[in-house]
Amino acid sequence: MDMNEQNDQFSQNDSILSSAIDHKLDYLNQLNESIKSGDDLKLYELIDTNRYNQEFKGEEGTEQANDFNLVANLDSELSHHLSNQLINYLGKTYPFFYYHEFDLGRFNIYFGNWWDHRLFGELDVLNVQFHFAEDEYNKLSQSFELELQNKRVNDDEMKSLADENERLGQLMDSQSERDQQKDSLRAQIKENEEKSPMPWEAAKVREEREQLNQSMLELTQIDEEANGARQTIKDNEAKILSLSKDETILNLEKQNIRATFGSFEEFNQNNQQLYTKYLTFLSDGLKVNVDE
C-alpha cells in the first residue's frame, strides 16, 4: 500500500468517525432540548425509537441502534423527570392506583388508599408499563374467576379452619367422657396385671394388656390436644378474621376496576395498550398547544 492509499484510508475512517460522533452529539442535543422544553413525547421517541415507530406510529420500519445507551446511566433521573406527566395521566385513567417514589425514578404501586391497601407492583416510567406483583395480581384474577361460581379465594381455607375449631370444641366438651373411659381402662389394666394365666393363655393376656395400654395412650394424646385447643381456636379465629378482611380488600379492588373499566378483561387490555394510549395523549396535548 502506497502513501496516498494509506492517507485515503485514514481520511475515510476519520470521516466515518466524525459522522458517528456528530450523530451522537445530535442525539444528546435533542435529548437535552426535549428535557428543557418538557417535550415528553419526543423523549419517549429518543428513549426507544424502534418501539416508538412500531407501536405508536404503526410503522414497520427497520431496527435501529438504540442511542439511549449513551445515557443509560441517567435512567433514574430521566424516569423521575418523565414521571410527573405520566402519573398525572394515570391518576385519571387508573384512579384507584397510588404511587410512592421509594428511590429516584422508581415507583411502587399501591392499590387503593383504604386501610391495609396492597403493594401491587412497580411502575416502569421509561417503558410506560406496569410490573404487577405476581402473587397479588393472580389473587385478584382468581377472585374474578371464582366470583362466577359464587365462590371466594379464601373460602376453602376459612372452611378448613372453622371445621378444625368445631372439632377442637368437641374435644373440649367431651373431656369428662374421656376421663370416665380412662378410669375404666385403668381398672382393666390393673385387672389384667393381676392375672396369673396358664402358659397357653399368657400370649392372649399380654395382647389384651397391649391393646388396653394403646387405648390409654390414644386418650392421653387427645387430652394433650384438647389442653391446647383453646389457644388453637383463638389463633384460627384470628386467621379467619384476616382472611375475611382479605376478601373485603379484594371486593374493593374489583369494585374499583369495574367502576373504571367495566370488567377485568378491559382493565388488562388497557394495561397492554398503555404505552400507545399515553403517547397518543401526549401527542394530542401538543396539537392542542399548537392550535392555541
Disulfide bonds with the S-S distance in Angstrom:
none
